[in-house]
């Protein structure tokens, strides 16, 4: 078990388990009970209030399915992220992966994160203007509204079902901001080793809890929890007071553990397959419950 697991409102672990059993998903089992669906994978361009966003749209080859917006981590859209989106599409979701940095650069900004040295200042110097472009006030909110509108215009998306949004690292905060911006359409939001979910600023993502109407899954890295041990408690309180169903859990893994191409740090791999698979199974349970 993880170091800390907390739930808010009526969306308890019991609810998650009930949905898991109904859907054939155990908490420790990755993937779905059915065979992977054939998928269509295409590059698309989406008009937003700020320009044109290049993106990937990966969805089952036939039929209409719940839409999902997948925000990548700081290293952007790249093969490992594409594979994650493809896996989700094979489970029956129409997945849009936007280039978060489209205002300043087309993807890919990185082909892989595997060789990155986090101690190299040049890495952060390159990332600074990229991240500033999506962290500007209102950027994620405007983008999400455009992405949701795009999904709702696609035959591959079942517009009778809610849309999901998920994010990794910096994408976690973007997912929360987006869920608060389009609450009528977003029925579930997930953050994996999300950065900056709780800050001392008036626009901190955790303060958006009252605006979010969908179910929430926040998977926190152990080392992030060690650096900011009160964050999980503030998140729990915010969602409980807003009566938003949320599962908030600290995983025994390092920041970045869900993304397969993360580099080795201090002689140890950041990616943790067992914990990544467990987090993935929680995501599937979340979407099965929330995207109805």
Secondary structure by P-SEA (a helix, b strand, c coil): cccbbbbcccccaaaaaaaaaaaccccccccccccccbbbbbbbcccccccbbbbbbbcccbbbbbbbbbbbccccccaaaaaaaaaaaaaccbbbbcccccccccccccccccccccccaaaaaaaaaaaaaaaccaaaaaaaaaaaaaaaacccccccbbbbbbbccaaaaaaaaaaaaccccccbbbbccccccccccccccccccccccbbbbbbbbaaaaaaccaaaaaaaaaaaaaccbbbbbbccccccccccccccccccccccaaaaaaaaaaaaaaaaaccc
